[in-house]
Amino acid sequence: MTALEEEPELAVGVGPWEGPWPTDPRYDPELLAGGDRRNVVDRYRYWRREAIVEDLDRVRHPFHVAIENWQHDFNIGTVVRNANAFLAREVHIVGRRRWNRRGAMVTDRYQHIRYHGDVTELLTWATAEQLPVIGIDNLPGAVPLETVELPRACVLLFGQEGPGLSEEARAGLDLVCSIAQFGSTRSINAGVASGIAMHAWIRRHAVSG
């Protein structure tokens, strides 16, 4: 897939570059010639995808996001899109490797994704990296996310739509946080929950003070 074919359905962006072309190697000649209609912020207009990823890697936040994928969860695309928006270090998909990328809106091209066959593999990796694993689920005994002090370096783990975190995941968590709700539904979906939890991390560690 070429740069121009990457996001043909998006009526955003800019047309062909006007004037002398820049010599900076981060710029993509194909995009300069045909325009850049990708869903990227203005500072990355006309940049090669590899150059964008390299630039993001310099400033990624130290939190990771993980989600269980046993039933081909349609929320995973939204989780990946949120992780890109809040600049998570990596997204970890536990279970099935296949997932619906449509909801990611092509942000998976700029986000590092790591796969784990099961929860044990994820927890083993997190232990080796000295990262506490924080489950986000409305479970008995969970600490309200609104009052907890999220670690700067950590893994935020989300469960399947419906059943939530698996029993295996619950047994290996360092902490479980709940999101305050006031309506009749038992839970919100993992895509929404991930955005709330990541923004809670951002408020504490990226924009406070």
Buried (B, 14 or more C-beta within 10 A) or exposed (E): EEBBEBBEEEEEBBEEBEEEEEEEEBBBEBBBEBBBBBBBEEEBBBBBBEBBBEBBEEEBBEBBBBBBBEEEBBBBBBBBBBBBBBBBBBBBBBBBEEBEBEBBBBBBBBBBBBBBEBBEEBBEBBEEEEBBBBBBBBBEEBEEBEEBEBBEBBBBBBBBBEEBBBEBBBEBBBBBBBBEEEEEEEBBBBBBBBBBBBBBBBEBBEEEE
